[in-house]
Amino acid sequence: MVTGFIAKIFGTKSERDLKKATPTLEDINKYYAQFVTLSDRDLRQQTEGFRQRLAEGATLDDILPEAFAAVKETSRRLVGKKWSVCDIETEWNMVPFDVQLVGAVVL
């Protein structure tokens, strides 16, 4: 009974995690909108920029929104591309949904 009362006041663990991750998701989608305009070359260069920032003392949390946005945009660009995986032709058809990004942020 007390647990239910506390959950009503403070929310469940899932609700708190979602509330905490929402600003990061908004940042990811803001960067994603910017990355859509980048050339393939400029998008690939983001990785080197991340490495450099990490070497200069940035944390993984510091680069997380931009890195996730870069992955989301790269995934979008790969949709429809095909290649052989273990001699099976495979077509890329995945772009992460916001709920998947939130799950990754929480993890």
All heavy atoms as an XYZ file, in Angstrom:
853
protein
N       0.825     -1.190      0.000
C       0.000      0.000      0.000
C       0.870      1.254      0.000
O       0.617      2.172     -0.729
C      -0.936     -0.046      1.209
C      -2.006      0.993      1.157
S      -3.237      0.489     -0.031
C      -4.533      1.556      0.431
N       1.900      1.272      0.861
C       2.795      2.416      0.924
C       3.547      2.571     -0.397
O       3.735      3.678     -0.886
C       3.782      2.278      2.107
C       4.821      3.366      2.064
C       3.033      2.297      3.429
N       3.963      1.453     -1.000
C       4.677      1.495     -2.269
C       3.837      2.150     -3.351
O       4.330      2.954     -4.128
C       5.088      0.071     -2.700
O       5.848     -0.526     -1.661
C       5.896      0.106     -3.968
N       2.551      1.814     -3.417
C       1.655      2.430     -4.393
C       1.526      3.925     -4.173
O       1.498      4.704     -5.118
N       1.475      4.340     -2.930
C       1.379      5.757     -2.585
C       2.647      6.501     -3.028
O       2.576      7.567     -3.631
C       1.157      5.917     -1.072
C       1.145      7.333     -0.607
C       0.065      8.162     -0.879
C       2.217      7.851      0.096
C       0.057      9.474     -0.455
C       2.224      9.155      0.523
C       1.138      9.985      0.252
N       3.803      5.902     -2.762
C       5.078      6.511     -3.150
C       5.190      6.593     -4.670
O       5.636      7.598     -5.217
C       6.257      5.731     -2.536
C       6.247      5.929     -1.019
C       7.589      6.170     -3.127
C       7.225      5.070     -0.262
N       4.758      5.545     -5.352
C       4.812      5.545     -6.821
C       3.915      6.634     -7.393
O       4.260      7.256     -8.403
C       4.402      4.178     -7.367
N       2.772      6.899     -6.753
C       1.888      7.961     -7.233
C       2.553      9.326     -7.084
O       2.371     10.198     -7.926
C       0.561      7.934     -6.489
C      -0.345      6.820     -6.932
C      -1.684      6.890     -6.247
C      -2.559      5.739     -6.691
N      -3.885      5.788     -6.112
N       3.319      9.496     -6.047
C       3.969     10.783     -5.815
C       5.207     10.947     -6.693
O       5.378     11.966     -7.361
C       4.356     10.942     -4.327
C       3.105     11.025     -3.473
C       5.231     12.177     -4.121
C       3.370     11.030     -1.991
N       6.072      9.944     -6.686
C       7.354     10.049     -7.376
C       7.381      9.377     -8.741
O       8.321      9.560     -9.500
C       8.468      9.460     -6.503
C       8.655     10.205     -5.217
C       8.257      9.651     -4.019
C       9.217     11.468     -5.211
C       8.430     10.332     -2.826
C       9.387     12.160     -4.022
C       8.997     11.594     -2.826
N       6.367      8.611     -9.074
C       6.341      7.869    -10.327
C       7.070      6.549    -10.200
O       7.832      6.330     -9.259
N       6.822      5.678    -11.155
C       7.502      4.389    -11.164
C       8.928      4.594    -11.679
O       9.273      5.648    -12.232
C       6.781      3.392    -12.073
O       6.849      3.879    -13.420
C       5.322      3.192    -11.662
N       9.757      3.588    -11.534
C      11.134      3.658    -12.041
C      11.126      3.928    -13.539
O      11.896      4.765    -14.040
C      11.851      2.338    -11.733
C      13.182      2.168    -12.428
C      14.331      2.609    -11.574
C      15.665      2.198    -12.122
N      16.226      3.088    -13.110
N      10.240      3.278    -14.271
C      10.149      3.477    -15.717
C       9.764      4.912    -16.053
O      10.326      5.523    -16.973
C       9.128      2.520    -16.330
O       9.556      1.193    -16.173
N       8.811      5.454    -15.317
C       8.386      6.840    -15.563
C       9.520      7.819    -15.266
O       9.726      8.784    -16.013
C       7.160      7.177    -14.713
C       5.908      6.448    -15.151
C       4.765      6.546    -14.137
O       5.022      6.836    -12.944
O       3.615      6.327    -14.558
N      10.263      7.568    -14.214
C      11.392      8.446    -13.880
C      12.491      8.341    -14.935
O      13.078      9.357    -15.339
C      11.936      8.121    -12.491
C      10.992      8.505    -11.361
C      11.629      8.402     -9.985
N      12.280      7.135     -9.694
C      11.676      6.062     -9.185
N      10.387      6.098     -8.887
N      12.361      4.961     -8.950
N      12.772      7.119    -15.396
C      13.773      6.932    -16.445
C      13.365      7.648    -17.727
O      14.182      8.306    -18.370
C      13.989      5.443    -16.735
C      14.769      4.727    -15.639
O      15.399      5.414    -14.802
O      14.733      3.480    -15.632
N      12.099      7.525    -18.093
C      11.598      8.179    -19.300
C      11.703      9.693    -19.174
O      12.138     10.374    -20.099
C      10.148      7.763    -19.573
C       9.502      8.365    -20.811
C      10.286      7.999    -22.062
C       8.061      7.900    -20.930
N      11.331     10.212    -18.025
C      11.391     11.662    -17.801
C      12.835     12.159    -17.897
O      13.102     13.218    -18.467
C      10.800     12.006    -16.440
C      10.694     13.482    -16.180
C       9.992     13.758    -14.868
C       9.853     15.257    -14.621
N       9.150     15.543    -13.372
N      13.762     11.379    -17.369
C      15.173     11.748    -17.399
C      15.745     11.672    -18.817
O      16.594     12.470    -19.204
C      15.958     10.823    -16.466
C      17.404     11.178    -16.325
C      18.087     10.256    -15.332
C      19.578     10.544    -15.241
N      20.271      9.623    -14.347
N      15.276     10.709    -19.617
C      15.809     10.494    -20.964
C      15.196     11.412    -22.008
O      15.781     11.613    -23.075
C      15.610      9.042    -21.381
N      14.044     12.004    -21.721
C      13.343     12.820    -22.716
C      14.176     13.997    -23.229
O      14.226     14.218    -24.447
C      11.980     13.283    -22.167
O      11.184     12.118    -21.917
C      11.253     14.171    -23.150
N      14.853     14.767    -22.379
C      15.679     15.860    -22.921
C      16.790     15.361    -23.846
O      17.096     15.999    -24.859
C      16.271     16.525    -21.672
C      15.357     16.157    -20.558
C      14.826     14.797    -20.915
N      17.365     14.206    -23.529
C      18.402     13.638    -24.390
C      17.812     13.236    -25.733
O      18.415     13.474    -26.782
C      19.075     12.429    -23.708
O      19.594     12.847    -22.447
C      20.197     11.861    -24.556
N      16.623     12.662    -25.724
C      15.945     12.297    -26.971
C      15.689     13.537    -27.821
O      15.885     13.525    -29.039
C      14.632     11.565    -26.688
C      13.798     11.213    -27.912
C      14.555     10.243    -28.820
C      12.462     10.639    -27.501
N      15.271     14.618    -27.185
C      15.037     15.866    -27.914
C      16.336     16.368    -28.541
O      16.341     16.836    -29.682
C      14.428     16.909    -26.984
C      13.004     16.574    -26.574
C      12.463     17.444    -25.449
O      13.226     18.293    -24.902
O      11.286     17.275    -25.105
N      17.452     16.254    -27.809
C      18.755     16.647    -28.357
C      19.144     15.756    -29.531
O      19.646     16.243    -30.553
C      19.841     16.577    -27.286
C      19.722     17.665    -26.229
O      19.007     18.664    -26.472
O      20.337     17.509    -25.160
N      18.916     14.442    -29.406
C      19.225     13.514    -30.498
C      18.472     13.928    -31.761
O      19.061     14.034    -32.840
C      18.857     12.064    -30.118
C      19.781     11.539    -29.024
C      18.901     11.145    -31.345
C      19.311     10.234    -28.383
N      17.198     14.202    -31.626
C      16.396     14.552    -32.801
C      16.758     15.929    -33.361
O      16.655     16.152    -34.569
C      14.916     14.432    -32.478
C      14.476     12.985    -32.426
O      14.936     12.154    -33.207
N      13.617     12.658    -31.485
N      17.237     16.826    -32.505
C      17.707     18.133    -32.984
C      18.954     17.936    -33.849
O      19.046     18.479    -34.956
C      18.006     19.052    -31.797
C      18.544     20.418    -32.187
C      18.845     21.274    -30.973
C      20.053     20.680    -30.280
N      20.573     21.424    -29.169
N      19.908     17.155    -33.358
C      21.117     16.880    -34.141
C      20.791     16.082    -35.401
O      21.356     16.335    -36.468
C      22.158     16.121    -33.311
C      22.851     16.984    -32.298
C      22.680     16.756    -30.935
C      23.684     18.036    -32.677
C      23.329     17.549    -29.988
C      24.319     18.833    -31.744
C      24.144     18.585    -30.402
O      24.767     19.369    -29.472
N      19.867     15.149    -35.283
C      19.460     14.347    -36.443
C      18.965     15.252    -37.568
O      19.336     15.074    -38.732
C      18.387     13.347    -36.025
C      17.751     12.588    -37.160
C      18.463     11.643    -37.883
C      16.425     12.820    -37.512
C      17.880     10.939    -38.928
C      15.834     12.120    -38.544
C      16.558     11.192    -39.250
O      15.980     10.505    -40.288
N      18.152     16.238    -37.228
C      17.636     17.168    -38.242
C      18.778     17.922    -38.924
O      18.699     18.225    -40.124
C      16.657     18.149    -37.598
N      19.833     18.199    -38.185
C      20.998     18.876    -38.776
C      21.812     17.916    -39.641
O      22.318     18.300    -40.701
C      21.898     19.440    -37.672
C      21.253     20.543    -36.865
C      22.087     20.933    -35.649
O      23.191     20.430    -35.438
N      21.548     21.824    -34.840
N      21.940     16.668    -39.201
C      22.766     15.705    -39.914
C      22.155     15.286    -41.246
O      22.874     14.848    -42.137
C      23.036     14.470    -39.050
C      23.976     14.714    -37.892
C      24.145     13.762    -36.923
C      24.683     15.898    -37.770
C      25.009     13.962    -35.851
C      25.550     16.120    -36.713
C      25.718     15.148    -35.755
N      20.855     15.432    -41.392
C      20.193     15.083    -42.659
C      20.784     15.901    -43.802
O      20.861     15.427    -44.930
C      18.658     15.309    -42.543
C      17.975     15.222    -43.891
C      18.060     14.293    -41.590
N      21.236     17.102    -43.509
C      21.756     17.991    -44.551
C      23.227     17.739    -44.873
O      23.735     18.286    -45.845
C      21.587     19.468    -44.139
O      22.393     19.723    -42.980
C      20.139     19.791    -43.836
N      23.923     16.927    -44.079
C      25.342     16.671    -44.308
C      25.570     15.735    -45.490
O      24.752     14.859    -45.764
C      25.984     16.034    -43.068
C      26.041     16.855    -41.794
C      26.679     16.029    -40.665
C      26.811     18.148    -42.002
N      26.694     15.926    -46.143
C      27.087     14.978    -47.190
C      27.513     13.674    -46.507
O      27.779     13.652    -45.299
C      28.259     15.548    -47.995
O      29.424     15.606    -47.177
N      27.602     12.606    -47.286
C      28.064     11.332    -46.727
C      29.458     11.504    -46.110
O      29.728     10.986    -45.027
C      28.102     10.242    -47.799
C      26.716      9.775    -48.201
O      25.732     10.124    -47.520
O      26.623      9.057    -49.217
N      30.302     12.237    -46.792
C      31.668     12.470    -46.289
C      31.639     13.214    -44.954
O      32.333     12.829    -44.009
C      32.458     13.260    -47.329
C      33.883     13.534    -46.943
C      34.624     14.230    -48.105
N      35.987     14.504    -47.722
C      36.419     15.701    -47.345
N      35.601     16.726    -47.324
N      37.686     15.879    -47.016
N      30.855     14.273    -44.869
C      30.772     15.050    -43.628
C      30.180     14.227    -42.494
O      30.605     14.345    -41.344
C      29.956     16.324    -43.839
C      30.679     17.344    -44.718
O      31.919     17.261    -44.851
O      29.984     18.219    -45.272
N      29.209     13.373    -42.811
C      28.624     12.514    -41.787
C      29.667     11.520    -41.270
O      29.780     11.311    -40.066
C      27.397     11.781    -42.331
C      26.636     10.914    -41.342
C      26.118     11.730    -40.160
C      25.468     10.208    -42.035
N      30.457     10.935    -42.179
C      31.519     10.017    -41.762
C      32.545     10.727    -40.890
O      33.093     10.134    -39.954
C      32.217      9.405    -42.976
C      31.516      8.199    -43.549
C      32.371      7.447    -44.561
N      32.830      8.267    -45.666
C      32.133      8.487    -46.775
N      30.953      7.951    -46.935
N      32.624      9.244    -47.720
N      32.816     11.986    -41.154
C      33.808     12.738    -40.380
C      33.340     13.019    -38.955
O      34.162     13.348    -38.096
C      34.163     14.039    -41.090
C      35.003     13.818    -42.330
C      35.324     15.096    -43.070
O      34.609     16.086    -42.961
N      36.399     15.068    -43.832
N      32.065     12.860    -38.685
C      31.573     13.052    -37.320
C      32.278     12.088    -36.364
O      32.596     12.450    -35.234
C      30.057     12.836    -37.253
C      29.235     13.896    -37.967
C      29.439     15.259    -37.361
O      29.406     15.437    -36.153
N      29.652     16.234    -38.224
N      32.544     10.873    -36.826
C      33.192      9.879    -35.974
C      34.560     10.371    -35.507
O      34.905     10.253    -34.332
C      33.332      8.534    -36.713
O      32.032      8.076    -37.063
C      34.020      7.488    -35.851
N      35.335     10.923    -36.413
C      36.650     11.443    -36.028
C      36.497     12.604    -35.046
O      37.266     12.731    -34.097
C      37.455     11.885    -37.254
C      38.881     12.261    -36.914
C      39.639     11.185    -36.159
O      39.515      9.995    -36.494
O      40.374     11.538    -35.213
N      35.486     13.418    -35.246
C      35.219     14.510    -34.306
C      34.889     13.979    -32.916
O      35.332     14.543    -31.906
N      34.120     12.909    -32.854
C      33.792     12.295    -31.557
C      35.063     11.775    -30.883
O      35.275     11.981    -29.689
C      32.789     11.150    -31.725
C      31.462     11.553    -32.299
C      30.761     10.691    -33.118
C      30.898     12.793    -32.022
C      29.529     11.048    -33.645
C      29.666     13.163    -32.545
C      28.985     12.282    -33.361
N      35.895     11.102    -31.653
C      37.145     10.568    -31.098
C      38.025     11.691    -30.546
O      38.615     11.564    -29.473
C      37.916      9.786    -32.159
C      37.307      8.461    -32.490
C      38.169      7.703    -33.483
N      37.528      6.443    -33.824
C      37.369      5.999    -35.061
N      37.832      6.682    -36.086
N      36.766      4.846    -35.288
N      38.113     12.768    -31.304
C      38.938     13.892    -30.876
C      38.388     14.514    -29.592
O      39.145     14.801    -28.666
C      39.005     14.944    -31.979
C      39.896     16.122    -31.634
C      40.025     17.098    -32.782
O      39.591     16.831    -33.899
N      40.620     18.239    -32.510
N      37.090     14.695    -29.537
C      36.487     15.267    -28.330
C      36.709     14.371    -27.115
O      36.994     14.856    -26.022
C      34.998     15.518    -28.562
C      34.771     16.713    -29.483
C      33.363     16.883    -29.933
N      32.417     16.938    -28.836
C      31.100     16.799    -28.997
N      30.588     16.599    -30.198
N      30.291     16.858    -27.967
N      36.595     13.057    -27.308
C      36.857     12.125    -26.213
C      38.319     12.210    -25.761
O      38.606     12.187    -24.560
C      36.495     10.698    -26.614
C      35.008     10.410    -26.771
C      34.797      9.059    -27.437
C      34.281     10.487    -25.438
N      39.229     12.313    -26.719
C      40.650     12.425    -26.379
C      40.939     13.711    -25.611
O      41.870     13.768    -24.805
C      41.501     12.372    -27.648
N      40.131     14.731    -25.859
C      40.312     16.024    -25.188
C      39.588     16.088    -23.848
O      39.589     17.131    -23.205
C      39.832     17.149    -26.100
C      40.689     17.319    -27.342
C      40.086     18.266    -28.368
O      38.932     18.716    -28.187
O      40.773     18.544    -29.366
N      38.950     14.988    -23.449
C      38.348     14.946    -22.122
C      36.835     14.899    -22.074
O      36.254     14.813    -20.991
N      36.164     14.967    -23.218
C      34.706     14.831    -23.217
C      34.347     13.422    -22.759
O      35.129     12.481    -22.922
C      34.142     15.091    -24.611
N      33.174     13.279    -22.175
C      32.706     11.959    -21.741
C      31.783     11.376    -22.803
O      31.317     12.089    -23.702
C      31.938     12.060    -20.415
O      30.728     12.797    -20.641
C      32.773     12.728    -19.334
N      31.503     10.084    -22.669
C      30.554      9.454    -23.585
C      29.189     10.123    -23.482
O      28.494     10.290    -24.493
C      30.447      7.956    -23.293
C      31.695      7.135    -23.622
C      31.501      5.687    -23.184
C      32.024      7.202    -25.100
N      28.795     10.500    -22.266
C      27.519     11.200    -22.103
C      27.518     12.539    -22.838
O      26.478     12.984    -23.328
C      27.198     11.424    -20.623
C      26.754     10.147    -19.928
O      26.319      9.199    -20.620
O      26.832     10.101    -18.683
N      28.681     13.189    -22.918
C      28.777     14.474    -23.617
C      28.475     14.334    -25.110
O      27.847     15.207    -25.703
C      30.178     15.085    -23.460
C      30.496     15.506    -22.038
O      29.562     15.768    -21.255
O      31.701     15.582    -21.708
N      28.945     13.254    -25.714
C      28.775     13.093    -27.159
C      27.572     12.232    -27.528
O      27.230     12.121    -28.699
C      30.044     12.520    -27.827
C      30.291     11.074    -27.398
C      31.249     13.400    -27.578
C      31.291     10.342    -28.253
N      26.911     11.638    -26.538
C      25.834     10.678    -26.791
C      24.754     11.210    -27.737
O      24.432     10.540    -28.725
C      25.214     10.201    -25.475
C      24.147      9.124    -25.610
C      24.271      8.124    -24.484
C      22.763      9.748    -25.600
N      24.177     12.393    -27.517
C      23.105     12.824    -28.426
C      23.564     12.939    -29.878
O      22.868     12.495    -30.795
C      22.689     14.183    -27.867
C      23.114     14.168    -26.447
C      24.363     13.331    -26.414
N      24.748     13.489    -30.086
C      25.253     13.627    -31.452
C      25.591     12.272    -32.064
O      25.317     12.034    -33.242
C      26.488     14.524    -31.468
C      26.174     15.968    -31.144
C      27.435     16.771    -30.931
O      28.003     17.239    -31.937
O      27.847     16.907    -29.767
N      26.184     11.386    -31.269
C      26.550     10.065    -31.779
C      25.309      9.260    -32.156
O      25.268      8.625    -33.214
C      27.393      9.320    -30.743
N      24.293      9.294    -31.300
C      23.059      8.580    -31.617
C      22.384      9.176    -32.847
O      21.817      8.456    -33.668
C      22.105      8.593    -30.427
C      22.400      7.538    -29.383
C      23.673      7.034    -29.182
C      21.393      7.061    -28.579
C      23.934      6.083    -28.219
C      21.635      6.102    -27.605
C      22.911      5.614    -27.430
N      22.445     10.504    -32.991
C      21.863     11.148    -34.169
C      22.608     10.727    -35.430
O      21.988     10.496    -36.479
C      21.896     12.664    -34.004
N      23.924     10.618    -35.332
C      24.719     10.184    -36.484
C      24.357      8.749    -36.879
O      24.229      8.428    -38.067
C      26.210     10.305    -36.171
N      24.167      7.890    -35.887
C      23.773      6.503    -36.167
C      22.382      6.469    -36.800
O      22.143      5.736    -37.771
C      23.812      5.651    -34.877
C      23.136      4.298    -35.084
C      25.237      5.478    -34.408
N      21.465      7.276    -36.282
C      20.101      7.306    -36.830
C      20.127      7.768    -38.285
O      19.478      7.164    -39.151
C      19.222      8.229    -35.983
C      17.780      8.269    -36.426
C      16.936      9.103    -35.465
C      15.493      9.173    -35.916
N      14.648      9.916    -34.976
N      20.901      8.816    -38.583
C      20.975      9.305    -39.957
C      21.671      8.302    -40.866
O      21.243      8.070    -41.991
C      21.674     10.662    -40.014
C      21.915     11.194    -41.405
C      20.680     11.306    -42.288
O      19.536     11.250    -41.781
O      20.842     11.439    -43.511
N      22.725      7.669    -40.378
C      23.402      6.648    -41.172
C      22.456      5.487    -41.467
O      22.405      4.991    -42.603
C      24.660      6.144    -40.432
O      25.534      7.257    -40.207
C      25.375      5.071    -41.223
N      21.690      5.084    -40.472
C      20.705      4.011    -40.668
C      19.692      4.400    -41.732
O      19.333      3.578    -42.582
C      19.977      3.715    -39.352
O      20.859      3.208    -38.395
N      19.237      5.652    -41.703
C      18.262      6.114    -42.699
C      18.850      6.045    -44.107
O      18.195      5.617    -45.056
C      17.820      7.550    -42.389
C      16.712      8.050    -43.319
C      16.481      9.543    -43.184
N      17.603     10.337    -43.643
C      17.879     10.615    -44.927
N      17.122     10.131    -45.896
N      18.914     11.361    -45.248
N      20.107      6.434    -44.226
C      20.751      6.423    -45.546
C      20.989      5.016    -46.071
O      21.113      4.810    -47.278
C      22.070      7.192    -45.490
C      21.860      8.672    -45.266
C      23.146      9.434    -45.242
N      22.908     10.810    -44.827
C      23.764     11.791    -44.993
N      24.927     11.572    -45.581
N      23.466     13.009    -44.573
N      21.072      4.060    -45.184
C      21.319      2.679    -45.604
C      20.052      1.930    -46.015
O      20.151      0.864    -46.631
C      22.009      1.898    -44.475
C      23.465      2.238    -44.217
C      23.964      1.522    -42.977
C      24.325      1.893    -45.419
N      18.888      2.460    -45.691
C      17.639      1.763    -46.012
C      17.588      1.450    -47.506
O      17.831      2.311    -48.346
C      16.402      2.590    -45.575
C      15.121      2.014    -46.153
C      16.321      2.662    -44.062
N      17.316      0.185    -47.800
C      17.221     -0.267    -49.184
C      18.519     -0.815    -49.749
O      18.517     -1.452    -50.801
N      19.633     -0.579    -49.078
C      20.923     -1.099    -49.552
C      20.987     -2.590    -49.241
O      20.456     -3.062    -48.253
C      22.088     -0.391    -48.855
C      22.057      1.098    -48.998
C      22.966      1.565    -50.062
C      22.805      3.072    -50.120
N      23.670      3.821    -50.761
N      21.652     -3.315    -50.133
C      21.756     -4.770    -49.975
C      23.214     -5.183    -49.996
O      24.028     -4.563    -50.675
C      21.027     -5.486    -51.111
C      19.546     -5.236    -51.142
C      18.901     -5.938    -52.308
C      17.412     -5.613    -52.344
N      16.754     -6.276    -53.468
N      23.526     -6.238    -49.252
C      24.836     -6.856    -49.269
C      24.700     -8.287    -48.788
O      23.685     -8.676    -48.236
C      25.873     -6.070    -48.460
C      25.519     -5.832    -47.036
C      25.788     -6.638    -45.981
C      24.812     -4.728    -46.500
N      25.288     -6.094    -44.825
C      24.685     -4.901    -45.124
C      24.263     -3.569    -47.063
C      24.032     -4.002    -44.294
C      23.619     -2.664    -46.231
C      23.524     -2.892    -44.864
N      25.762     -9.042    -48.997
C      25.751    -10.452    -48.638
C      26.248    -10.631    -47.213
O      27.308    -10.134    -46.843
C      26.636    -11.244    -49.600
O      26.632    -12.608    -49.253
N      25.463    -11.352    -46.417
C      25.841    -11.699    -45.051
C      25.768    -13.215    -44.957
O      24.689    -13.802    -45.081
C      24.895    -11.048    -44.009
C      25.274    -11.481    -42.614
C      24.887     -9.534    -44.146
N      26.934    -13.849    -44.793
C      26.998    -15.321    -44.748
C      26.327    -15.929    -45.974
O      25.520    -16.861    -45.862
C      26.385    -15.853    -43.464
S      27.225    -15.316    -41.979
N      26.621    -15.345    -47.125
C      26.085    -15.804    -48.409
C      24.574    -15.666    -48.532
O      23.947    -16.322    -49.358
C      26.499    -17.256    -48.691
C      28.005    -17.385    -48.866
O      28.618    -16.430    -49.397
O      28.556    -18.419    -48.477
N      23.975    -14.801    -47.699
C      22.544    -14.521    -47.797
C      22.397    -13.039    -48.091
O      22.903    -12.194    -47.344
C      21.807    -14.868    -46.487
C      21.962    -16.350    -46.159
C      20.341    -14.459    -46.558
C      21.465    -16.736    -44.778
N      21.730    -12.713    -49.200
C      21.526    -11.303    -49.526
C      20.603    -10.682    -48.485
O      19.514    -11.186    -48.211
C      20.933    -11.127    -50.918
C      20.879     -9.659    -51.308
C      20.496     -9.448    -52.746
O      21.343     -9.716    -53.617
O      19.355     -9.021    -52.969
N      21.071     -9.597    -47.882
C      20.345     -8.939    -46.805
C      20.110     -7.482    -47.173
O      21.023     -6.810    -47.645
C      21.159     -9.026    -45.495
O      21.438    -10.396    -45.216
C      20.405     -8.418    -44.341
N      18.898     -7.012    -46.958
C      18.559     -5.619    -47.238
C      18.377     -4.873    -45.923
O      17.674     -5.333    -45.026
C      17.273     -5.520    -48.058
C      16.887     -4.095    -48.397
C      15.661     -4.001    -49.278
O      15.289     -5.011    -49.907
O      15.062     -2.921    -49.335
N      19.039     -3.717    -45.821
C      18.908     -2.877    -44.621
C      17.548     -2.204    -44.638
O      17.167     -1.586    -45.621
C      20.018     -1.820    -44.591
C      20.024     -1.063    -43.311
C      19.395      0.117    -43.057
C      20.658     -1.446    -42.099
N      19.609      0.509    -41.767
C      20.389     -0.445    -41.147
C      21.428     -2.527    -41.725
C      20.872     -0.502    -39.851
C      21.904     -2.584    -40.431
C      21.623     -1.580    -39.515
N      16.794     -2.329    -43.546
C      15.471     -1.718    -43.485
C      15.162     -1.158    -42.095
O      14.010     -1.138    -41.680
C      14.395     -2.734    -43.900
C      14.336     -3.922    -42.958
O      15.101     -4.036    -42.020
N      13.411     -4.824    -43.219
N      16.204     -0.720    -41.393
C      15.995     -0.298    -40.007
C      16.452      1.140    -39.774
O      17.564      1.501    -40.136
C      16.774     -1.206    -39.058
C      16.346     -2.653    -39.091
S      17.396     -3.676    -38.038
C      18.751     -4.011    -39.148
N      15.588      1.931    -39.168
C      15.925      3.238    -38.632
C      15.351      3.241    -37.224
O      14.182      2.915    -37.031
C      15.307      4.387    -39.465
C      15.638      5.738    -38.852
C      15.782      4.316    -40.906
N      16.177      3.550    -36.222
C      15.678      3.438    -34.850
C      14.518      4.390    -34.555
O      14.543      5.555    -34.946
C      16.895      3.777    -33.987
C      17.885      4.411    -34.886
C      17.562      3.997    -36.274
N      13.517      3.857    -33.889
C      12.392      4.658    -33.420
C      12.808      5.382    -32.141
O      13.744      4.963    -31.450
C      11.181      3.755    -33.110
C      10.563      3.146    -34.323
C      10.812      1.820    -34.643
C       9.717      3.883    -35.142
C      10.224      1.233    -35.756
C       9.126      3.309    -36.255
C       9.383      1.994    -36.569
N      12.091      6.447    -31.810
C      12.404      7.199    -30.596
C      12.394      6.314    -29.354
O      13.244      6.448    -28.482
C      11.433      8.367    -30.410
C      11.724      9.531    -31.352
O      12.762      9.502    -32.050
O      10.918     10.481    -31.378
N      11.436      5.399    -29.281
C      11.349      4.526    -28.110
C      12.599      3.642    -28.001
O      13.068      3.350    -26.899
C      10.050      3.695    -28.126
C      10.054      2.679    -29.245
C       9.806      3.034    -26.795
N      13.184      3.248    -29.124
C      14.409      2.466    -29.102
C      15.583      3.305    -28.652
O      16.466      2.854    -27.917
C      14.675      1.860    -30.478
C      13.641      0.812    -30.873
C      13.749      0.417    -32.314
O      13.772      1.280    -33.208
N      13.814     -0.889    -32.571
N      15.602      4.563    -29.096
C      16.657      5.475    -28.658
C      16.575      5.728    -27.160
O      17.591      5.746    -26.463
C      16.572      6.792    -29.428
C      16.866      6.690    -30.934
C      16.512      7.997    -31.621
C      18.303      6.321    -31.175
N      15.364      5.901    -26.640
C      15.180      6.094    -25.200
C      15.698      4.874    -24.457
O      16.401      5.007    -23.445
C      13.708      6.385    -24.851
C      13.457      6.277    -23.355
C      13.303      7.768    -25.326
N      15.370      3.686    -24.935
C      15.857      2.470    -24.303
C      17.369      2.415    -24.288
O      17.981      2.051    -23.278
N      17.992      2.810    -25.384
C      19.460      2.812    -25.452
C      20.044      3.846    -24.492
O      21.062      3.593    -23.847
C      19.905      3.087    -26.878
N      19.409      5.003    -24.390
C      19.886      6.041    -23.471
C      19.809      5.546    -22.034
O      20.749      5.717    -21.250
C      19.071      7.344    -23.635
C      19.356      8.329    -22.508
C      19.375      7.994    -24.988
N      18.707      4.906    -21.690
C      18.519      4.412    -20.316
C      19.559      3.338    -19.996
O      20.102      3.306    -18.889
C      17.084      3.882    -20.109
C      16.955      3.145    -18.800
C      16.097      5.041    -20.170
N      19.840      2.487    -20.982
C      20.838      1.440    -20.747
C      22.221      2.031    -20.578
O      23.044      1.606    -19.859
C      20.853      0.437    -21.912
C      19.628     -0.449    -22.008
C      19.681     -1.282    -23.272
C      19.531     -1.359    -20.800
